[in-house]
């Protein structure tokens, strides 16, 4: 299947979003799960998976995942600076880790590569 990598990465993004929401609630960084908090967190992590899935950057695969995770996480994490640096750092670093793990899983476990995606 040609788009197997994209499907794997999107699934990883959804899983990362659910874990991120659970971690935010358990750590106290998310006081209540409103629709907008849930939607923006899930969407952000899904976008990490999407961009990893379609990207053709020619760099080390682990650096690739971490870099995309960092860039996409900045979109949401900048809002956390209003309440201090802790939430910003946690959300951004979680994005780096999720990007790293999504890329690791897609490349080494499922053995997909970016050359198979046609965009």
PALUM-148346 format. One record per residue: residue number from 1; residue in three letters; y, z, x of N, C-alpha, C, O, CB in turn. Coordinates in pm, 1 decimal, padded with zeros to 6 digits. Each point is the difference from the previous one (the first is absolute). Glycine has a CB too. Layout:
% residues N
{NUM 'ALA' {Y Z X} {Y Z X} {Y Z X} {Y Z X} {Y Z X}}
...
This chain:
% residues 119
{1 'UNK' {-00118.4 00000.0 00084.8} {00118.4 00000.0 -00084.8} {00124.3 00000.0 00089.0} {00013.3 00085.5 00087.6} {-00137.5 00037.3 -00272.9}}
{2 'UNK' {00214.4 -00217.0 00163.7} {00115.1 -00017.3 00086.3} {00097.7 00116.3 -00006.2} {00057.0 00036.5 00102.8} {-00084.2 -00278.8 -00132.0}}
{3 'UNK' {00048.1 00300.1 -00084.0} {00098.5 00106.1 -00013.8} {-00062.1 00139.4 00005.9} {00057.6 00095.4 -00052.2} {00079.1 -00251.5 -00083.1}}
{4 'UNK' {-00252.5 00168.5 00198.0} {-00066.7 00128.4 00011.5} {00088.3 00102.1 00070.9} {00004.5 00116.0 -00041.1} {-00224.6 -00234.0 00044.2}}
{5 'UNK' {00289.9 00077.5 00102.0} {00086.7 00091.9 00074.1} {00109.8 00056.1 -00089.9} {00028.5 00119.7 00003.9} {-00076.1 -00246.8 00207.0}}
{6 'UNK' {00108.2 00042.2 -00290.6} {00106.2 00045.5 -00089.2} {-00053.3 00100.3 -00101.6} {00065.6 00100.7 -00026.8} {00051.6 -00320.0 00056.5}}
{7 'UNK' {-00232.3 00194.5 -00085.7} {-00060.2 00092.0 -00097.3} {-00031.1 00134.4 00065.7} {00027.1 00105.2 -00058.0} {-00124.8 -00300.8 -00068.1}}
{8 'UNK' {00041.5 00192.7 00245.6} {-00031.7 00123.3 00072.7} {00127.3 00078.3 00029.0} {00003.3 00121.6 -00018.7} {-00205.0 -00231.5 00121.2}}
{9 'UNK' {00306.1 00041.8 -00057.1} {00125.1 00068.1 00033.6} {00070.7 00055.6 -00123.7} {00056.2 00109.5 00005.2} {-00034.1 -00260.7 00192.0}}
{10 'UNK' {-00024.2 00077.1 -00308.0} {00060.2 00050.8 -00123.4} {-00074.9 00122.4 -00052.3} {00061.6 00095.6 -00047.1} {00015.6 -00327.6 -00007.6}}
{11 'UNK' {-00208.7 00228.8 00062.9} {-00079.6 00116.2 -00040.7} {00033.2 00120.3 00088.3} {00013.4 00112.0 -00049.1} {-00198.1 -00264.5 -00032.0}}
{12 'UNK' {00197.7 00128.8 00210.2} {00039.4 00107.2 00091.3} {00137.5 00055.0 -00033.4} {00022.6 00120.5 00010.8} {-00162.0 -00225.3 00165.7}}
{13 'UNK' {00231.2 00018.5 -00216.8} {00133.7 00044.4 -00039.2} {-00001.9 00087.2 -00124.0} {00072.5 00099.1 -00007.5} {00018.5 -00305.3 00107.8}}
{14 'UNK' {-00173.9 00170.0 -00198.1} {-00011.1 00081.8 -00121.9} {-00058.4 00137.1 00033.0} {00049.0 00102.1 -00048.1} {-00078.3 -00310.5 -00090.8}}
{15 'UNK' {-00073.9 00210.1 00219.6} {-00061.2 00127.0 00041.1} {00100.8 00084.5 00077.7} {00010.2 00120.7 -00021.9} {-00237.4 -00230.5 00030.3}}
{16 'UNK' {00301.1 00046.5 00081.8} {00101.3 00071.8 00077.2} {00107.5 00058.3 -00091.7} {00046.2 00112.0 00022.0} {-00089.6 -00263.6 00173.8}}
{17 'UNK' {00083.2 00076.7 -00297.9} {00099.3 00050.3 -00094.6} {-00047.8 00121.9 -00076.5} {00075.6 00095.1 -00019.3} {00009.8 -00324.9 -00001.0}}
{18 'UNK' {-00209.9 00227.5 -00023.2} {-00055.8 00115.2 -00072.4} {-00010.5 00122.4 00090.7} {00030.0 00111.8 -00041.9} {-00158.2 -00268.8 -00106.1}}
{19 'UNK' {00085.8 00135.3 00271.7} {-00008.3 00111.1 00095.7} {00139.9 00053.3 00030.5} {00019.6 00121.0 00011.6} {-00229.8 -00219.6 00089.0}}
{20 'UNK' {00306.2 00008.9 -00087.9} {00137.2 00039.9 00028.7} {00058.7 00084.4 -00114.0} {00067.4 00100.0 00024.6} {-00039.3 -00308.3 00113.6}}
{21 'UNK' {-00053.7 00167.9 -00260.6} {00047.8 00078.5 -00114.5} {-00063.6 00138.9 -00002.3} {00068.4 00100.1 -00021.4} {-00035.0 -00312.6 -00107.8}}
{22 'UNK' {-00163.9 00217.6 00151.4} {-00068.9 00129.0 00001.3} {00053.5 00088.0 00112.7} {00021.4 00119.6 -00019.4} {-00226.9 -00227.5 -00077.9}}
{23 'UNK' {00226.8 00049.6 00214.0} {00054.0 00076.1 00112.6} {00141.1 00048.8 -00025.3} {00035.5 00111.2 00039.2} {-00179.0 -00243.8 00111.0}}
{24 'UNK' {00224.4 00050.1 -00215.5} {00136.7 00040.1 -00032.2} {00005.1 00117.0 -00096.5} {00083.2 00089.6 00014.4} {-00012.9 -00323.0 00024.1}}
{25 'UNK' {-00159.0 00232.6 -00136.5} {-00005.0 00110.0 -00096.7} {-00052.5 00127.0 00066.9} {00056.4 00107.9 -00018.1} {-00092.8 -00272.6 -00169.9}}
{26 'UNK' {-00071.4 00151.8 00265.3} {-00058.9 00117.1 00065.2} {00092.0 00061.7 00105.8} {-00001.3 00121.5 00019.6} {-00222.6 -00221.3 -00061.6}}
{27 'UNK' {00303.1 00017.3 00109.7} {00090.4 00052.0 00103.3} {00129.7 00054.2 -00059.4} {00074.9 00069.8 00068.4} {-00172.8 -00233.1 00092.7}}
{28 'UNK' {00124.8 00132.2 -00285.8} {00122.2 00046.9 -00063.7} {00116.8 -00096.0 00014.6} {00109.2 00029.7 -00048.4} {-00188.1 00198.7 00090.0}}
{29 'UNK' {00059.9 -00341.7 00022.9} {00108.3 -00097.1 00014.7} {00029.0 -00074.6 -00129.6} {00111.1 -00049.3 -00019.5} {-00174.0 00024.7 00258.2}}
{30 'UNK' {-00035.4 00015.9 -00327.2} {00020.6 -00059.2 -00131.8} {-00013.2 00113.5 -00101.4} {-00109.0 00052.5 -00022.3} {00018.8 -00283.2 00094.6}}
{31 'UNK' {00202.8 00267.5 -00133.2} {00000.7 00112.8 -00092.4} {-00076.6 -00031.2 -00128.0} {-00079.9 00081.0 -00046.9} {00299.1 -00010.5 00141.5}}
{32 'UNK' {-00194.3 -00187.9 -00150.4} {-00071.6 -00041.4 -00120.8} {-00026.9 -00149.2 00008.0} {00079.5 -00075.5 00056.0} {00028.3 00259.6 -00192.7}}
{33 'UNK' {-00219.2 -00225.8 00081.0} {-00037.3 -00141.1 00002.8} {00064.8 -00072.5 -00117.1} {-00057.9 -00008.0 -00108.3} {-00160.5 00063.9 00221.3}}
{34 'UNK' {00336.9 -00107.9 -00091.3} {00064.7 -00080.5 -00102.7} {-00048.7 -00143.5 00012.9} {-00064.2 -00036.1 00098.7} {00268.0 00187.3 -00100.0}}
{35 'UNK' {-00173.4 -00231.4 -00097.2} {-00039.8 -00140.7 00003.5} {00059.2 -00069.7 00121.7} {-00069.3 -00075.7 00068.1} {00053.9 00073.6 -00318.3}}
{36 'UNK' {00142.9 00027.0 00278.1} {00067.7 -00070.7 00107.9} {-00051.2 00041.6 00137.2} {-00012.5 -00083.9 00089.2} {00212.7 00066.0 -00234.7}}
{37 'UNK' {-00229.9 00145.4 00163.4} {-00056.5 00045.5 00126.5} {-00137.5 -00061.2 00021.9} {-00030.5 -00049.3 00108.5} {00159.3 00263.6 -00126.9}}
{38 'UNK' {-00210.4 -00210.8 -00084.4} {-00134.8 -00056.0 00009.6} {00005.4 -00150.6 00025.1} {-00068.5 -00051.0 00088.7} {-00016.6 00231.2 -00241.8}}
{39 'UNK' {00165.7 -00250.3 00075.7} {00007.9 -00145.7 00013.2} {00054.8 -00042.1 00135.9} {-00052.8 -00092.8 00061.3} {00085.0 00076.9 -00307.6}}
{40 'UNK' {00072.4 00082.3 00294.5} {00058.2 -00041.7 00127.8} {-00092.9 00030.6 00116.8} {-00007.2 -00078.0 00095.0} {00234.5 00115.9 -00190.2}}
{41 'UNK' {-00298.1 00073.7 00089.4} {-00093.1 00033.1 00108.5} {-00118.0 -00096.3 00000.3} {-00036.1 -00053.3 00105.0} {00104.1 00294.9 -00119.0}}
{42 'UNK' {-00128.4 -00264.6 -00102.1} {-00112.6 -00093.6 -00007.1} {00042.7 -00140.6 00040.4} {-00072.4 -00068.7 00072.1} {-00029.4 00207.5 -00253.9}}
{43 'UNK' {00217.7 -00181.4 00136.0} {00049.0 -00133.8 00033.2} {00025.5 -00013.7 00150.5} {-00033.0 -00102.5 00059.7} {00136.2 00085.5 -00288.8}}
{44 'UNK' {-00044.7 00119.8 00289.6} {00027.7 -00005.2 00143.2} {-00128.0 -00013.3 00080.4} {-00007.5 -00082.8 00090.8} {00211.8 00220.2 -00127.3}}
{45 'UNK' {-00304.1 -00058.0 00005.0} {-00125.9 -00005.5 00074.1} {-00076.3 -00129.0 -00029.3} {-00068.4 -00052.7 00087.7} {00057.7 00302.7 -00092.6}}
{46 'UNK' {00021.9 -00300.4 -00116.1} {-00060.1 -00128.4 -00033.5} {00065.9 -00112.5 00080.3} {-00067.5 -00093.3 00043.7} {00014.0 00178.4 -00275.2}}
{47 'UNK' {00185.0 -00076.0 00250.7} {00070.9 -00101.3 00078.7} {-00040.8 00004.2 00147.8} {-00001.9 -00103.3 00066.8} {00194.1 00118.9 -00227.5}}
{48 'UNK' {-00224.6 00103.4 00211.2} {-00052.4 00008.1 00137.0} {-00128.2 -00083.0 00009.0} {-00015.7 -00081.9 00090.5} {00116.9 00313.8 -00058.0}}
{49 'UNK' {-00192.2 -00209.8 -00126.9} {-00124.2 -00076.1 -00001.4} {00023.8 -00148.8 -00017.3} {-00065.8 -00081.1 00065.2} {-00047.9 00279.9 -00157.7}}
{50 'UNK' {00206.4 -00235.8 00006.0} {00029.2 -00140.9 -00023.6} {00052.3 -00068.2 00126.3} {-00047.9 -00106.9 00037.6} {00097.0 00160.7 -00277.0}}
{51 'UNK' {00049.0 00008.1 00304.4} {00058.5 -00062.9 00118.4} {-00096.9 -00002.9 00117.7} {00003.0 -00093.3 00080.2} {00220.6 00168.8 -00157.8}}
{52 'UNK' {-00307.9 00024.0 00088.5} {-00103.7 -00005.3 00103.6} {-00095.7 -00114.6 -00031.4} {-00041.9 -00073.0 00089.7} {00060.3 00323.3 -00048.7}}
{53 'UNK' {-00052.6 -00265.5 -00168.3} {-00094.4 -00103.8 -00041.1} {00049.7 -00141.2 00022.7} {-00080.2 -00088.7 00029.1} {-00002.4 00246.8 -00195.1}}
{54 'UNK' {00212.1 -00181.9 00153.6} {00051.7 -00136.5 00014.8} {00064.0 -00026.5 00135.6} {00026.6 -00115.5 00033.3} {00009.7 00114.2 -00276.7}}
{55 'UNK' {-00011.4 00103.9 00321.4} {00070.4 -00016.3 00126.9} {-00082.9 -00076.9 00102.3} {-00122.3 00012.6 00005.6} {00242.8 00199.8 -00051.7}}
{56 'UNK' {-00051.7 -00291.4 00125.8} {-00064.2 -00074.3 00108.2} {00060.1 00035.6 00135.0} {-00006.8 -00079.9 00093.4} {-00041.5 -00105.5 -00252.6}}
{57 'UNK' {00106.6 00302.8 00170.8} {00055.8 00041.9 00128.6} {-00109.7 00002.6 00104.8} {-00110.4 00047.8 -00026.2} {00287.6 00088.3 -00089.9}}
{58 'UNK' {-00147.8 -00186.1 00231.6} {-00098.5 -00006.5 00108.5} {00020.1 00117.7 00095.1} {00048.1 -00017.3 00112.0} {-00057.0 -00235.0 -00130.3}}
{59 'UNK' {-00027.8 00370.5 -00026.7} {00004.9 00120.6 00082.7} {-00132.9 00073.5 -00017.1} {-00082.2 -00037.0 -00083.8} {00337.0 00055.8 00061.6}}
{60 'UNK' {-00274.4 00084.3 00101.7} {-00118.9 00083.4 -00013.7} {-00013.5 00044.4 -00144.5} {00098.4 00039.6 -00062.6} {-00078.5 00038.4 00301.8}}
{61 'UNK' {-00140.7 -00084.3 -00292.3} {-00018.7 00025.8 -00143.0} {00041.7 00141.3 -00041.5} {00050.3 00017.9 -00110.9} {-00236.7 -00181.7 00115.3}}
{62 'UNK' {00167.2 00263.6 00080.3} {00039.2 00136.1 -00036.9} {00151.5 00017.4 00004.0} {00057.3 00067.4 -00085.5} {-00275.3 00016.7 00174.6}}
{63 'UNK' {00282.3 -00144.3 00009.2} {00145.7 00000.9 00006.0} {00057.0 -00075.0 -00119.4} {00102.1 00040.0 -00055.9} {-00109.0 -00027.3 00307.4}}
{64 'UNK' {-00058.1 -00120.0 -00290.3} {00040.1 -00080.3 -00114.9} {00005.0 00084.8 -00126.7} {00100.1 -00001.3 -00071.7} {-00201.1 -00201.1 00179.4}}
{65 'UNK' {-00006.3 00275.8 -00135.6} {-00005.0 00083.5 -00119.7} {00102.8 00111.4 00002.3} {00066.2 00026.0 -00100.5} {-00306.3 -00078.5 00082.3}}
{66 'UNK' {00253.8 00118.6 00132.4} {00096.3 00109.7 00012.0} {00143.2 -00050.5 -00015.4} {00082.2 00065.1 -00064.5} {-00241.9 00056.3 00214.8}}
{67 'UNK' {00189.7 -00236.5 -00091.6} {00134.8 -00057.5 -00007.2} {00036.4 -00037.1 -00143.7} {00109.5 00031.7 -00046.5} {-00135.6 -00118.5 00280.8}}
{68 'UNK' {-00063.3 00021.2 -00303.2} {00027.9 -00037.1 -00139.8} {00008.9 00125.1 -00086.3} {00085.7 00007.9 -00088.1} {-00204.3 -00228.4 00119.5}}
{69 'UNK' {00031.6 00318.5 -00007.8} {00008.2 00125.5 -00073.9} {00134.0 00068.4 00019.3} {00056.7 00054.3 -00094.8} {-00302.0 -00029.6 00117.8}}
{70 'UNK' {00296.4 -00027.1 00099.7} {00130.6 00059.6 00030.2} {00111.7 -00073.3 -00073.3} {00082.4 00062.5 -00066.8} {-00167.8 00008.7 00291.4}}
{71 'UNK' {00088.1 -00203.1 -00212.2} {00108.1 -00077.4 -00062.0} {00003.5 00014.0 -00151.5} {00106.5 00019.9 -00058.4} {-00123.9 -00179.7 00246.3}}
{72 'UNK' {-00097.4 00149.6 -00251.0} {-00003.9 00006.9 -00146.3} {00029.3 00141.9 -00048.7} {00063.2 00017.3 -00104.3} {-00229.6 -00205.9 00100.6}}
{73 'UNK' {00121.7 00290.0 00077.0} {00025.5 00138.7 -00040.0} {00147.7 00034.9 00004.9} {00046.9 00082.3 -00078.6} {-00272.1 -00022.1 00162.5}}
{74 'UNK' {00299.0 -00121.8 00007.7} {00143.5 00028.6 00009.3} {00073.9 -00030.6 -00129.4} {00102.5 00061.6 -00029.1} {-00115.0 -00110.3 00271.8}}
{75 'UNK' {-00038.1 -00044.8 -00319.3} {00065.1 -00037.2 -00125.6} {00013.1 00122.6 -00090.6} {00105.8 00022.3 -00058.8} {-00198.4 -00257.1 00077.7}}
{76 'UNK' {-00013.1 00313.6 -00030.3} {00003.3 00118.5 -00086.3} {00042.2 00126.6 00072.7} {00064.2 00086.5 -00059.5} {-00241.2 -00191.7 -00074.9}}
{77 'UNK' {00142.2 00117.6 00261.5} {00021.0 00127.8 00068.2} {00146.7 00029.7 00028.2} {00035.4 00116.3 00019.4} {-00258.7 -00144.4 00081.5}}
{78 'UNK' {00308.1 -00070.8 -00097.9} {00141.8 00025.3 00025.2} {00062.0 00091.2 -00106.2} {00092.9 00075.2 00029.4} {-00078.8 -00298.2 00082.3}}
{79 'UNK' {-00064.8 00216.6 -00233.6} {00054.1 00085.9 -00106.0} {-00028.3 00148.2 00025.5} {00072.3 00086.5 -00049.4} {-00102.2 -00275.5 -00111.0}}
{80 'UNK' {-00075.3 00218.3 00237.6} {-00034.9 00138.9 00028.5} {00097.2 00065.1 00097.7} {00003.6 00122.7 00009.1} {-00241.5 -00180.1 -00051.5}}
{81 'UNK' {00315.8 -00019.8 00114.8} {00097.5 00056.3 00093.7} {00106.3 00082.2 -00071.4} {00063.7 00085.9 00060.9} {-00103.7 -00279.3 00090.6}}
{82 'UNK' {00059.2 00167.4 -00279.5} {00097.8 00074.7 -00079.3} {-00035.3 00149.7 -00005.7} {00088.9 00084.8 -00007.5} {-00045.8 -00292.4 -00129.4}}
{83 'UNK' {-00173.6 00238.9 00140.6} {-00045.6 00138.8 -00009.8} {-00047.3 00056.4 00133.9} {-00056.8 00109.1 00003.7} {-00007.7 -00155.5 -00238.7}}
{84 'UNK' {00086.6 -00024.5 00342.8} {-00043.8 00047.1 00131.4} {-00096.2 -00097.9 00064.1} {-00041.9 -00098.2 -00061.2} {00072.7 00333.2 -00014.4}}
{85 'UNK' {-00064.1 -00206.4 00198.2} {-00080.2 -00093.2 00079.2} {-00149.8 00012.0 -00026.3} {-00074.2 -00094.5 00026.6} {00250.8 00104.5 00145.9}}
{86 'UNK' {-00222.8 00103.5 -00224.0} {-00143.2 00023.9 -00016.0} {-00067.5 -00104.8 -00089.8} {-00100.5 -00059.0 00039.7} {00145.5 00302.6 -00007.4}}
{87 'UNK' {00007.8 -00266.9 -00150.2} {-00057.8 -00098.0 -00092.0} {00003.9 -00140.6 00057.0} {-00094.1 -00077.7 -00016.2} {00163.1 00221.5 -00173.5}}
{88 'UNK' {00042.1 -00176.1 00257.2} {00013.3 -00131.1 00063.3} {-00109.2 -00021.5 00103.9} {-00067.3 -00103.0 -00000.5} {00314.6 00110.1 -00038.6}}
{89 'UNK' {-00264.7 00089.3 00127.3} {-00100.2 -00012.5 00106.4} {-00141.6 -00005.3 -00056.5} {-00082.6 -00078.4 00046.7} {00236.2 00200.3 00108.0}}
{90 'UNK' {-00181.7 -00039.0 -00255.0} {-00134.8 00002.0 -00057.5} {-00033.7 -00132.6 -00067.5} {-00109.0 -00053.6 00019.9} {00129.5 00300.7 -00053.2}}
{91 'UNK' {00072.2 -00300.3 -00046.4} {-00026.2 -00125.5 -00071.4} {-00011.8 -00116.9 00098.4} {-00087.7 -00085.2 -00014.3} {00211.6 00174.1 -00187.0}}
{92 'UNK' {-00035.8 -00092.2 00300.3} {-00002.4 -00109.4 00097.5} {-00124.6 00005.9 00086.9} {-00065.6 -00102.0 00021.2} {00314.8 00100.4 -00020.3}}
{93 'UNK' {-00282.2 00119.0 00049.3} {-00119.4 00012.5 00084.9} {-00127.5 -00026.6 -00079.3} {-00095.8 -00056.5 00052.8} {00217.1 00222.9 00089.9}}
{94 'UNK' {-00122.3 -00125.8 -00268.9} {-00115.8 -00030.8 -00084.4} {-00013.6 -00151.5 -00015.9} {-00111.7 -00051.8 00000.5} {00138.5 00271.7 -00123.6}}
{95 'UNK' {00083.8 -00290.8 00109.0} {-00004.1 -00145.7 -00009.4} {-00054.0 -00064.7 00126.0} {-00075.4 -00097.0 -00006.7} {00266.7 00108.0 -00148.4}}
{96 'UNK' {-00152.8 00042.8 00270.5} {-00051.5 -00051.0 00127.5} {-00151.2 00021.4 00007.0} {-00074.5 -00089.5 00039.8} {00296.2 00137.8 00073.3}}
{97 'UNK' {-00265.5 00070.3 -00151.9} {-00142.8 00032.5 00004.2} {-00077.9 -00085.3 -00100.3} {-00107.3 -00050.8 00032.4} {00163.1 00286.0 00038.8}}
{98 'UNK' {-00002.7 -00251.0 -00192.2} {-00068.3 -00082.0 -00099.8} {-00008.0 -00146.1 00044.6} {-00103.6 -00064.4 -00016.9} {00183.4 00220.4 -00163.0}}
{99 'UNK' {00028.3 -00208.2 00236.5} {-00002.6 -00136.7 00051.5} {-00104.3 -00017.0 00109.1} {-00073.5 -00098.7 00003.0} {00314.5 00076.8 -00059.0}}
{100 'UNK' {-00246.3 00119.4 00145.3} {-00099.2 00001.3 00108.0} {-00141.7 -00001.5 -00057.8} {-00084.5 -00078.5 00043.1} {00245.9 00204.1 00105.4}}
{101 'UNK' {-00186.7 -00038.1 -00246.4} {-00133.9 00010.7 -00058.5} {-00038.6 -00122.9 -00082.6} {-00115.1 -00043.5 00003.9} {00145.7 00290.3 -00008.1}}
{102 'UNK' {00064.2 -00302.4 -00070.0} {-00028.7 -00120.6 -00078.4} {-00037.7 -00114.0 00092.9} {-00097.9 -00070.6 -00024.2} {00257.1 00144.9 -00155.9}}
{103 'UNK' {-00082.0 -00092.3 00286.1} {-00028.9 -00107.1 00095.7} {-00132.6 00024.1 00072.2} {-00077.7 -00093.5 00019.6} {00324.2 00057.2 00010.3}}
{104 'UNK' {-00272.5 00159.7 00009.2} {-00125.6 00034.0 00066.5} {-00118.6 -00031.1 -00090.6} {-00097.7 -00060.8 00043.8} {00214.9 00240.2 00087.4}}
{105 'UNK' {-00108.9 -00138.2 -00255.8} {-00108.9 -00023.9 -00094.5} {-00019.8 -00149.1 -00024.9} {-00113.0 -00048.9 00000.7} {00160.4 00269.9 -00107.9}}
{106 'UNK' {00062.9 -00293.7 00085.2} {-00010.6 -00143.3 -00029.3} {-00052.7 -00079.4 00119.1} {-00074.9 -00096.1 -00017.9} {00263.1 00120.8 -00143.0}}
{107 'UNK' {-00149.7 00014.5 00281.8} {-00037.6 -00076.5 00118.5} {-00137.2 00037.0 00053.9} {-00079.7 -00088.2 00031.8} {00319.3 00070.7 00021.7}}
{108 'UNK' {-00268.0 00146.3 -00042.8} {-00123.3 00042.6 00066.3} {-00115.1 00030.2 -00095.0} {-00115.2 -00026.9 00034.1} {00257.8 00117.3 00143.1}}
{109 'UNK' {-00115.4 -00035.4 -00295.0} {-00107.9 00036.4 -00091.6} {-00041.4 -00120.2 -00084.2} {-00118.2 -00033.9 -00006.2} {00202.8 00270.8 -00000.4}}
{110 'UNK' {00012.1 -00301.1 -00058.1} {-00029.9 -00114.0 -00085.8} {-00004.8 -00129.9 00081.3} {-00054.5 -00100.4 -00045.9} {00163.9 00219.2 -00147.5}}
{111 'UNK' {-00052.4 -00116.3 00313.5} {-00001.0 -00113.5 00093.7} {00069.3 -00123.9 -00057.9} {-00054.0 -00110.6 00002.3} {-00159.2 00199.5 00093.5}}
{112 'UNK' {00334.7 -00066.8 -00147.7} {00083.4 -00111.6 -00043.3} {00104.9 -00023.6 00107.6} {00028.1 00089.3 00079.9} {-00066.3 -00037.5 -00327.0}}
{113 'UNK' {00095.4 -00169.9 00249.9} {00110.6 -00024.1 00091.6} {00106.3 -00082.9 -00069.6} {-00026.3 -00063.8 -00101.9} {-00128.7 00076.2 00299.5}}
{114 'UNK' {00276.6 -00010.9 -00141.1} {00113.4 -00062.8 -00067.5} {-00006.4 -00150.9 -00001.9} {00070.9 -00061.3 -00079.9} {00061.9 00254.4 00146.6}}
{115 'UNK' {-00212.6 -00256.3 00015.7} {-00007.7 -00146.4 00000.1} {-00063.7 -00054.8 -00128.2} {00016.4 -00118.1 -00030.4} {-00032.1 00125.1 00280.0}}
{116 'UNK' {-00055.5 00075.0 -00324.1} {-00065.4 -00046.7 -00120.7} {00093.6 -00009.5 -00119.4} {-00033.4 -00063.7 -00099.9} {-00173.8 00162.9 00186.2}}
{117 'UNK' {00324.2 -00036.3 -00077.1} {00093.6 00000.6 -00111.2} {00086.9 -00125.0 00007.8} {00052.2 -00032.0 00106.8} {-00051.9 00285.4 -00113.5}}
{118 'UNK' {00015.7 -00323.1 -00102.5} {00083.3 -00119.9 -00004.8} {00124.0 00030.6 -00083.3} {-00008.5 00013.5 -00122.1} {-00194.3 -00165.7 00146.2}}
{119 'UNK' {00317.6 00163.0 00042.0} {00128.2 00023.7 -00067.6} {00105.4 -00081.3 00068.4} {00116.4 00003.9 -00039.7} {-00183.4 00227.3 -00028.9}}
